[in-house]
Amino acid sequence: MSAIAGGIGPLNWSALVAEAVRRRRAEKMTQKEHAALASVSIPTIIAFDRGECTLSLSKAFDILRVVGLVEEISTGGSQEAFVRDAFARWRELTKDLPRTSAGRFPNGWYRIDYALEGEIKDIELHKFSEILQKAVVRHTGWPLFWLPRRPELAPYENDASIECWLPPEGVDDLDRPFYDPAHCDFWRAAPSGRMLLIRGYQEDSQETFPPGTIFDTTLPIWRIGEGFLHAAKLAKLIARTPAETKVRFRVLFTGLNGRDLRAWASPMSVDYFGGGRSRSDEALLEGIAPAADIESNLAVYVYPLISSLFERFGVTGISPDFVASELERMRNNNFGEQAAEAKG
């Protein structure tokens, strides 16, 4: 078929795929990193590289957008663009670290990101750190989006956002008591209500079993619960009408291959329900919730994500009461700011 008047010819899919792969290699980006930036699974990125045409248009656009082959439509930036830029920034900070460095999470990591959807107040960047300090949820000893007070670790302004990186041992001669993957956070926050955090697994810093072999039953429930509560708290602080604000929430777990689902962190809290070894290397979970409803109905929004996550380990039909009880245990904890400072 000849080109339609106007000079635009048929899409050359194979050439587009080849160019995307070329750009990825030029940036020294792995397939796994490309998939994480595009928020697609590794099998999806592999199918893309093979030139398969069964991908949805939205997934193909997400993959192409990472390497600059799709122009951003919104000048204000989307959550995908925010996540991509934040992840690229983390890669830049860690690129010179050894592959086995705790700061590169060699056995896997999880990423939590969310966006507040609604009218957000105009907030000057230099005042945003104070707001973020008030939004911290202190139900665990190492809370999400924690803001260290020490000057050498304190968050800083970068690219119209507040950013924090807790580097591993050997960087800038910093002195911290914990340098394991679970304490080498990177996070970024934008005054528009966009947040992202990357952290390694607490299970990978234990002496009783090798890293990359265990995935705990309790910790992901607590972390996802913390993430939703943080979003609800931030919405109260920066949304013009919190009652009309929604939270678009997402969590990506990577490095799941070879891990067994076990009740490790709280072995007495649940009966062992037959979790096996992960059937996939990653899990991307998404949910949306009214910000004003999260605190009173937290389990309602956490349960579908946890249920989907545990299915990767062959566990189906988990009880909503189990998730609710774990979240209640978490919320009964109240750690002061000193707990995180002691670790940082």
Secondary structure, 3 states (H helix, E strand, C coil): CCCECCCECCCCHHHHHHHHHHHHHHCCCCHHHHHHHHCCCHHHHHHHHCCCCCCCHHHHHHHHHHCCCCCCCCCCCCHHHHHHHHHHHHHHHHCCCCCCCHHHCCCCEEEEEEEEECCECCCCHHHHHHHHHHHCCCCCCCCCCCCCCCCCCCCEEECCEEEEECCCCCCCCCCCCCCCHHHCCEEEEECCCEEEEEEECHHHHCCCCCCCCEEECCHHHHHHHHHHHHHHHHHHHHECCHHHCEEEEEEEECCCCCCEEECCCCCCCCCCCCCCECCCCCEEEEEEEEHHHCCCCHHHHHHHHHHHHHHCCCCCCCCHHHHHHHHHHHHCCCCCHHHHHHHC
